[in-house]
Amino acid sequence: MAAGIESLLMEDRFRVQRTMPADLLATPGYLVMNNHPLGIAPDVAEMASWRASEAHRFNVEPGFVLLGVAPPDRPGGWPMLLSAYDARDGAGTQLLAAWWLGPDTPTNPVAAFSTFIAQFGTHMSDGRNESLFFLRSPGTVPPQPVRRGYEVELHALRQTQQFVGMVGWAWCFGIDIRKYRSYLSLLAL
């Protein structure tokens, strides 16, 4: 599954930047998603972004998504996968998500993201297609989890209208929170 997500992202012609932005503004959704004992405080994620050696940029309409992997801040620490979004409207770059990664996770941001989604993603459907990750999905409602009863961290960026009748979601996936937190608990032992 990871290879399929990575292939889809490679087709989208990402651009590598030298670094993540210095200032990342935490969204309200970020604060809610990280409100648990193993969550990542916004200032910790922002400091981690300074350690990321590169960021992979994906254009979406409007703006762009950035993915970066920050190495551990100390020996024995965990690397961190960071996701940010900039609408290019002058409001700055928003910190969308940060996740702790295991010790054997790839350091390439695209490979790390693809592996993470393959491991902790939940299958979503937009009514026509089912997938772990949607690069573009039409409709007024973002893709929704296929299985009910899961606690899902939904990530969906709204896409602006480019053509008549073409409004949808530019970057969509869901994380199975219970599975991810169970994994973190095992790593913490």
C-alpha positions as CSV (number, residue, x, y, z in Angstrom):
1,M,0.0,0.0,0.0
2,A,2.8,2.4,0.8
3,A,4.3,2.0,-2.7
4,G,0.9,2.9,-4.2
5,I,0.7,6.1,-2.1
6,E,4.3,7.0,-2.8
7,S,3.7,6.4,-6.6
8,L,0.7,8.7,-6.5
9,L,2.7,11.4,-4.8
10,M,5.6,11.0,-7.2
11,E,3.2,11.5,-10.1
12,D,2.1,14.8,-8.6
13,R,5.6,16.2,-9.2
14,F,6.6,17.4,-5.8
15,R,9.4,19.9,-5.3
16,V,12.1,19.5,-2.7
17,Q,12.8,22.5,-0.6
18,R,15.9,22.9,1.6
19,T,13.9,23.4,4.9
20,M,10.5,23.7,6.5
21,P,9.3,27.2,7.3
22,A,10.7,28.7,10.5
23,D,7.3,29.7,11.9
24,L,4.5,27.1,11.9
25,L,1.1,28.2,13.2
26,A,-0.8,25.4,14.9
27,T,-4.4,25.0,13.7
28,P,-7.2,24.3,16.2
29,G,-7.5,20.8,14.7
30,Y,-3.8,20.2,15.4
31,L,-4.3,21.2,19.1
32,V,-7.3,18.8,19.4
33,M,-5.5,15.9,17.7
34,N,-2.5,16.2,20.0
35,N,-4.4,16.6,23.2
36,H,-3.3,13.2,24.7
37,P,-0.2,12.1,26.8
38,L,1.9,11.1,23.8
39,G,0.7,14.1,21.6
40,I,3.2,16.6,20.2
41,A,3.0,20.2,21.5
42,P,3.0,22.8,18.8
43,D,6.3,24.3,20.0
44,V,8.0,20.9,20.0
45,A,6.8,20.2,16.4
46,E,8.0,23.7,15.3
47,M,11.4,23.1,16.9
48,A,11.5,19.7,15.2
49,S,10.8,21.3,11.8
50,W,14.0,23.3,12.2
51,R,15.9,20.0,12.3
52,A,14.3,18.6,9.1
53,S,17.0,18.6,6.4
54,E,14.4,19.0,3.6
55,A,10.7,19.5,2.9
56,H,8.8,18.0,0.0
57,R,6.3,20.4,-1.4
58,F,3.1,19.4,-3.2
59,N,1.0,22.0,-5.0
60,V,-2.7,21.9,-4.2
61,E,-5.3,24.4,-5.1
62,P,-5.0,26.8,-3.3
63,G,-1.5,26.7,-1.9
64,F,0.8,23.8,-1.1
65,V,1.4,21.0,1.4
66,L,4.8,20.3,2.9
67,L,6.1,17.0,4.3
68,G,9.2,16.8,6.4
69,V,10.9,14.3,8.6
70,A,12.8,15.6,11.7
71,P,15.5,13.4,13.1
72,P,15.4,12.7,16.8
73,D,16.6,15.5,19.1
74,R,18.6,13.2,21.2
75,P,20.1,9.7,21.0
76,G,17.3,7.1,21.5
77,G,14.7,9.7,20.6
78,W,12.0,9.3,17.9
79,P,12.0,10.9,14.5
80,M,8.9,13.0,13.7
81,L,6.8,13.3,10.5
82,L,5.5,16.8,9.9
83,S,2.8,18.1,7.7
84,A,2.1,21.7,7.0
85,Y,-0.1,23.8,4.7
86,D,0.3,27.2,3.2
87,A,-2.6,28.7,1.3
88,R,-0.3,31.4,-0.1
89,D,-2.7,34.1,1.2
90,G,-0.2,35.8,3.5
91,A,-1.5,34.2,6.6
92,G,1.6,32.0,7.0
93,T,2.2,28.3,7.1
94,Q,-0.1,26.1,9.3
95,L,1.1,23.1,11.2
96,L,-1.5,20.5,10.2
97,A,0.0,17.4,11.8
98,A,3.0,15.9,13.5
99,W,3.4,12.2,14.3
100,W,6.1,10.2,16.1
101,L,7.7,7.6,13.9
102,G,9.3,4.3,14.8
103,P,13.0,3.7,14.7
104,D,13.0,2.0,11.3
105,T,11.0,4.6,9.4
106,P,12.5,5.9,6.2
107,T,14.1,9.4,6.4
108,N,12.7,10.5,3.0
109,P,9.5,12.5,3.7
110,V,7.5,10.9,0.9
111,A,8.5,7.4,1.8
112,A,7.9,8.1,5.6
113,F,4.4,9.6,4.8
114,S,3.5,6.7,2.6
115,T,4.7,4.1,5.1
116,F,2.9,5.9,7.9
117,I,-0.4,6.1,6.0
118,A,-0.1,2.4,5.0
119,Q,0.4,1.5,8.6
120,F,-2.1,3.7,10.4
121,G,-4.4,5.0,7.7
122,T,-8.0,3.9,7.5
123,H,-9.9,3.1,4.3
124,M,-11.9,6.1,3.1
125,S,-14.6,6.4,0.4
126,D,-15.8,9.4,-1.6
127,G,-18.8,7.5,-2.8
128,R,-17.1,6.3,-6.0
129,N,-13.7,5.2,-4.9
130,E,-12.1,3.7,-1.8
131,S,-8.5,4.4,-0.8
132,L,-6.2,5.2,2.1
133,F,-5.2,8.5,0.5
134,F,-7.0,10.8,-1.9
135,L,-4.9,13.4,-3.8
136,R,-8.0,14.9,-5.3
137,S,-11.6,14.1,-4.6
138,P,-14.7,15.8,-5.9
139,G,-17.8,16.6,-3.8
140,T,-19.0,18.8,-1.0
141,V,-18.2,16.3,1.7
142,P,-14.6,14.9,2.1
143,P,-14.1,11.2,1.9
144,Q,-15.4,9.4,4.9
145,P,-14.2,6.2,6.8
146,V,-15.5,3.0,5.2
147,R,-15.8,1.3,8.6
148,R,-17.9,2.9,11.3
149,G,-16.9,2.7,14.9
150,Y,-13.3,3.7,14.4
151,E,-11.9,6.7,16.0
152,V,-10.4,8.5,13.0
153,E,-8.3,11.6,12.7
154,L,-9.6,13.0,9.4
155,H,-7.3,15.2,7.3
156,A,-8.9,17.0,4.4
157,L,-7.9,20.2,2.6
158,R,-10.7,22.0,0.7
159,Q,-9.9,22.6,-2.9
160,T,-11.1,25.8,-4.5
161,Q,-13.2,25.9,-7.6
162,Q,-11.0,25.7,-10.7
163,F,-13.6,24.9,-13.3
164,V,-17.3,25.2,-13.3
165,G,-18.7,22.5,-11.0
166,M,-15.3,21.3,-9.9
167,V,-15.1,21.8,-6.1
168,G,-13.7,19.2,-3.8
169,W,-10.9,18.0,-1.6
170,A,-7.2,18.3,-2.5
171,W,-5.4,16.1,0.1
172,C,-7.4,13.6,2.2
173,F,-6.7,10.7,4.5
174,G,-7.7,9.4,7.9
175,I,-5.6,8.0,10.7
176,D,-6.8,5.2,13.0
177,I,-6.2,6.9,16.3
178,R,-6.5,3.8,18.4
179,K,-4.0,1.9,16.3
180,Y,-1.5,4.8,16.3
181,R,-1.7,5.4,20.0
182,S,-1.4,1.7,20.8
183,Y,1.8,1.7,18.7
184,L,3.1,4.8,20.6
185,S,2.4,3.1,23.9
186,L,4.4,0.0,22.9
187,L,7.3,2.2,21.8
188,A,7.2,4.1,25.1
189,L,7.7,0.9,27.1
